[in-house]
Amino acid sequence: MDKAPLVKEPLSPEVDDVERERRYRDVRGHLEALLEKESDWVAAMATVACELHNAFAYYQWTGFYRVVPGRDELVVGPYQGAHGCLRIPFHNGVCGTAAASRETQLVDDVSTFPGHIACSPTTRSEIVVPVLSGWGKLLAVLDVDSDTLAAFNRVDRRELEALCEWLGTHYEANALT
């Protein structure tokens, strides 16, 4: 039987770091329980996007862009929110920059990011975290957009990086098929 979703009021960006950390711990524990016996990479990404999106009120678009094998391009994967961009070349926008550099991009104000791709006109801040296999192959990026300026901080960065590391190493064999 499937486990019930984490039911709590979505957390606002105004809460302190302790409360953010607590919520991420709750989400991570819930994800590990939900995905304990799941081997499918797409199902895992969909579950992660859903749980994160519903846990934080400042997450307006939450999802993954998958690497297109043999090309320096990302293609939209499972997500929550309004329609996203379908394809993003490496080096373009926040997602493409994260993919090309394999480094997290935390942008307080997307209007100041050179080459930002406005998939949604309401997005004000963004964090994009690479999902790497255990041996360093880029599998995807996790993209989270907010309609609030400077919505993300060091806690979001640390917790999302840890989650993406777990996801990449746990599902790397299935992501590459």
C-alpha positions as CSV (number, residue, x, y, z in Angstrom):
1,M,0.0,0.0,0.0
2,D,1.3,3.5,-0.8
3,K,2.2,5.8,2.0
4,A,0.1,8.9,2.6
5,P,1.6,12.3,1.6
6,L,3.3,14.5,4.2
7,V,0.3,16.6,5.4
8,K,1.4,19.9,6.9
9,E,0.7,23.5,6.1
10,P,3.3,24.6,3.4
11,L,6.1,26.5,5.0
12,S,6.5,30.2,4.1
13,P,9.9,31.8,3.3
14,E,9.7,34.0,6.4
15,V,10.3,31.2,8.9
16,D,13.6,30.9,10.6
17,D,16.4,28.5,9.6
18,V,15.6,26.0,12.4
19,E,12.0,25.6,11.1
20,R,13.3,25.2,7.5
21,E,15.8,22.5,8.6
22,R,13.0,20.7,10.5
23,R,10.7,20.7,7.4
24,Y,13.5,19.4,5.1
25,R,14.2,16.6,7.6
26,D,10.5,15.7,7.7
27,V,10.4,15.7,3.8
28,R,13.6,13.7,3.5
29,G,12.4,11.1,5.9
30,H,9.0,10.9,4.2
31,L,10.7,10.6,0.8
32,E,13.0,7.8,2.0
33,A,9.9,5.9,3.3
34,L,7.9,6.5,0.1
35,L,10.8,5.5,-2.2
36,E,12.2,2.6,-0.1
37,K,11.2,0.0,-2.6
38,E,10.9,2.1,-5.7
39,S,13.5,1.5,-8.4
40,D,12.1,3.7,-11.2
41,W,14.0,6.9,-11.7
42,V,11.0,8.9,-13.2
43,A,8.8,7.8,-10.3
44,A,11.4,8.9,-7.9
45,M,11.8,12.3,-9.5
46,A,8.0,12.8,-9.6
47,T,7.7,11.9,-6.0
48,V,10.5,14.3,-4.9
49,A,9.0,17.1,-7.0
50,C,5.6,16.6,-5.5
51,E,6.7,16.3,-1.9
52,L,9.0,19.4,-2.0
53,H,6.4,21.5,-3.9
54,N,3.7,20.8,-1.3
55,A,6.0,21.3,1.7
56,F,7.0,24.9,1.0
57,A,4.7,27.7,0.1
58,Y,7.4,29.6,-1.7
59,Y,8.1,26.8,-4.2
60,Q,6.0,28.0,-7.2
61,W,7.7,25.6,-9.7
62,T,9.5,22.5,-8.6
63,G,10.9,19.9,-11.0
64,F,13.6,18.2,-12.9
65,Y,15.3,18.7,-16.2
66,R,16.9,15.5,-17.4
67,V,20.1,15.3,-19.4
68,V,19.6,14.4,-23.0
69,P,22.2,11.6,-23.7
70,G,24.8,12.6,-26.2
71,R,23.8,16.2,-26.3
72,D,24.5,19.2,-24.1
73,E,20.8,19.8,-23.5
74,L,18.2,19.4,-20.7
75,V,14.6,18.2,-21.3
76,V,11.8,18.8,-18.9
77,G,11.1,15.9,-16.5
78,P,8.5,15.5,-13.7
79,Y,7.4,18.7,-12.2
80,Q,4.8,20.6,-10.2
81,G,3.5,24.0,-11.2
82,A,2.7,25.8,-14.4
83,H,4.1,24.8,-17.7
84,G,7.9,24.9,-17.8
85,C,10.4,25.3,-20.6
86,L,10.6,22.0,-22.6
87,R,14.3,22.1,-23.5
88,I,17.2,24.1,-22.2
89,P,20.7,24.0,-23.8
90,F,23.7,23.8,-21.4
91,H,25.1,27.2,-20.6
92,N,21.7,28.9,-21.1
93,G,19.8,30.3,-18.1
94,V,20.1,29.2,-14.5
95,C,19.4,25.5,-15.3
96,G,21.8,25.3,-18.2
97,T,24.5,27.1,-16.1
98,A,24.0,24.6,-13.3
99,A,24.2,21.7,-15.8
100,A,27.4,23.0,-17.5
101,S,29.2,23.9,-14.3
102,R,27.8,21.0,-12.2
103,E,27.4,23.5,-9.4
104,T,24.4,24.8,-7.5
105,Q,23.0,28.1,-8.7
106,L,21.2,30.2,-6.0
107,V,19.8,33.3,-7.6
108,D,18.2,35.9,-5.3
109,D,16.9,38.0,-8.2
110,V,16.6,36.3,-11.6
111,S,16.3,39.7,-13.4
112,T,20.0,40.1,-12.6
113,F,21.2,36.7,-13.9
114,P,22.8,37.0,-17.3
115,G,20.9,35.0,-19.9
116,H,18.0,34.1,-17.5
117,I,15.3,32.2,-19.4
118,A,11.9,33.4,-18.3
119,C,9.8,30.2,-18.5
120,S,7.4,32.0,-16.1
121,P,7.1,35.8,-16.0
122,T,6.3,35.7,-12.2
123,T,9.6,34.0,-11.2
124,R,11.7,36.3,-9.0
125,S,14.3,33.9,-7.4
126,E,15.5,30.4,-8.3
127,I,17.7,27.6,-7.0
128,V,19.0,24.9,-9.3
129,V,20.9,21.8,-8.0
130,P,22.7,19.3,-10.2
131,V,21.9,15.6,-9.7
132,L,25.1,13.6,-10.2
133,S,25.6,9.9,-10.1
134,G,28.0,8.5,-7.5
135,W,30.8,8.7,-10.1
136,G,30.1,12.2,-11.2
137,K,27.9,11.8,-14.3
138,L,25.3,14.6,-14.6
139,L,21.8,12.9,-14.6
140,A,19.5,15.9,-14.2
141,V,19.1,19.2,-12.4
142,L,16.5,20.0,-9.7
143,D,15.0,23.4,-10.5
144,V,12.9,25.4,-7.9
145,D,11.4,28.8,-8.8
146,S,9.8,31.2,-6.4
147,D,7.6,34.3,-7.0
148,T,9.4,35.8,-3.9
149,L,12.7,37.7,-4.2
150,A,15.5,36.0,-2.3
151,A,13.2,33.1,-1.2
152,F,16.1,30.6,-0.9
153,N,19.0,30.6,1.6
154,R,21.9,28.5,2.7
155,V,19.6,26.0,4.4
156,D,17.6,25.4,1.2
157,R,20.9,25.0,-0.6
158,R,22.4,22.6,1.8
159,E,19.3,20.5,2.2
160,L,18.5,20.3,-1.6
161,E,22.1,19.5,-2.4
162,A,22.0,16.6,0.1
163,L,18.7,15.4,-1.3
164,C,20.0,15.5,-4.9
165,E,23.2,13.6,-3.8
166,W,21.1,10.9,-2.3
167,L,18.8,10.8,-5.4
168,G,21.7,10.6,-7.8
169,T,23.6,7.8,-6.0
170,H,20.4,5.9,-5.2
171,Y,18.9,5.9,-8.7
172,E,22.0,6.3,-10.9
173,A,21.7,2.8,-12.5
174,N,18.0,3.4,-13.4
175,A,18.6,7.0,-14.6
176,L,21.1,5.9,-17.2
177,T,18.8,3.4,-19.0
